[in-house]
């Protein structure tokens, strides 16, 4: 008997979840829900229906876990609590500063309905958070570093595209190699924002646009680029499409600390991700946590959780005894 | 009110636990237990008593968690079940093949006594096991690689010292760089034992010993060296003491896998440790899991667990809300 999954929202992430479910034979896709016209949404899995989002509430007997695939800005703050009143849910809410408030909302809804919710699942927040936690717990006297990239930042790419005269654009966040090396060596450096990451922009300009002005506007844009060393490359739409159509990402979490009678021994823990597809990887994490949500629910553990609360073994389809034998 | 810890066995690991406890103000060291003459054991913490091992059973009211610091070969198989009948316990049992049997023994003893036990805590088994589990759960279609080193292998150093004509010796396990690179690139290579690690030996020979014979005996020793490319360096006792007295170790866990409609996207997850002191780092992991054992026990979760069963948040002295705010 497989875990019956619903996908709520069918963009890159929803499609990634659909692909990930095919790699997990203990789960099956029951339906996809969309706010668009269902007839306009073509999914990969034959025989699985696409329904209007409003129909979800009629399917509480057909779906065990709803995986929410909307955005953090406006979708999830509304959708996750709403769905947590009907299903066990998993979301990838990633606005770090708003996690406590989102947690409280979802916790209230899930508890009232006797459902299990896991929020902020993915790689940051998500696997990176786990690494920060393990690193902190083990090396109490130490320092944390998180670097992102090389990868595409959706928010920064959007910011570029809002500059007058820009037709299209893509932004890569890149960790500074020398900073990474300093951290790895266990020097525990203090690093400014500028010292940690650079930003690289590929921009398609309108014909006849003032490229020098566009470049200056990008480089001085507050919050997005002004605090960084930014490079701007003007390319054709064709080049952008052929060389920059992917959504790669990744990054590093490093914990560096000391032990011993007088802190005489240094230790460095490093975790890194190199991802060809950010949404597909995030989706794969969501699916593993959907399994955990289902298990927690079968034990009667309701309310909101995060990756920090979930026993790792719950992510795996294998039994505890198998895991001890094969992975421990 | 701090968690009251006992240390059972005071070698490098026990001393490491003692140091780690100083970095964790929510825990305190109550007593150290030894099978040696307690008068001969000098510990670092003033005012803490050293008792004969047999006295442990009289201290069930003074100690919450006993951290077992003996060896896996003969100590822990006996001591962990024995102590789990009296205290919540944590051990670093690391004979992978015998974990299931050890688990059963400890589980039986702990359950009968209503105690909580966590076994096989450290970095492998331990943090590396967690990484294998997370990697497998997220990238279902993929391949695992574990590399060890550069670091000192106690077992191989002991083996060198048993060769006639050898006064002293130290062995380093070293991952092969090109193999690591191939794995990192996502090629999912099939690697033989020889292709993954080399072994480097620093040997002090007796005066007049036949070095060529010693070198040959080491290099052809079955199970330990014959399957590897091994280098033997003859050094003076003084050089061994000055340049090879440390106990560094570390290693890499890499999971490489594919996602997408047709597996078109590659992903690489890499976790690595670079440790100046293997026993002190292992001890730091033990102490974090002692905290978790105490928490599980306060919830009435008894019996034997491994790192795979423990909610990550239980390792931290911070509250769940703090963790969500600060680390997630």
Interface residues (C-beta under 8 A of the other chain):
Chain A: X16 X19 X20 X23 X24 X44 X96 X99 X100 X103 X120 X125 X127 X129 X130 X131 X132 X133 X134 X136 X137 X138 X139 X140 X141 X184 X186 X259 X260 X261 X264 X265 X266 X267 X268 X269 X270 X271 X272 X273 X274 X275 X276 X277 X280 X281 X283 X284 X285 X288 X291 X306 X307 X308 X309 X310 X311 X312 X313 X315 X316 X320 X321 X323 X324 X325 X327 X328
Chain B: X16 X19 X20 X23 X24 X44 X96 X99 X100 X103 X120 X125 X127 X129 X130 X131 X132 X133 X134 X136 X137 X138 X139 X140 X141 X184 X186 X259 X260 X261 X264 X265 X266 X267 X268 X269 X270 X271 X272 X273 X274 X275 X276 X277 X280 X281 X283 X284 X285 X288 X291 X306 X307 X308 X309 X310 X311 X312 X313 X315 X316 X320 X321 X323 X324 X325 X327 X328
